[in-house]
Amino acid sequence: MSDLLINIDVPAIEPAISFYTRALGLRVGRRFGGAFVELLGAAAPIYLLEKPAGSAPAMGAPPRDYRRHWTPVHLDFVVDDLEAAARRAQEAGAVPETDIEVFAWGRMLRLADPFGHGVCLLQFTGRGYDEIATPG
């Protein structure tokens, strides 16, 4: 396995493009029809997929709901300036869910994007995660 592709379901493609490009500085790479877009500028490509609220993601799964929800998989974006990144994200429609938190490895702000997904902004300090890592 060599590639990682990140897919984010959203209720409408154009507002999602606007949010992710404005908030995180990503850029549109390719479009695949009107409801499927590739965003570049992160370590892995991010694909926005327009999926209407109420549609079923898989057989037996509850329907999509874009109110704030929790999922065990979320996106962390590493930034150089946490305050500036937080300001851009909030101006684009993100909602902060905590104050900036300070850890041995750096600082973090937890946000919700306009589509209910959790997104964290991380600013590493010192040696980043190596500050707390133990040999594997």
Summary of the structure (lengths in Angstrom):
residues: 136
radius of gyration: 15.9
end to end distance: 20.9
largest distance: 46.6
contacts: 356
relative contact order: 0.18
helix: 19%
strand: 32%
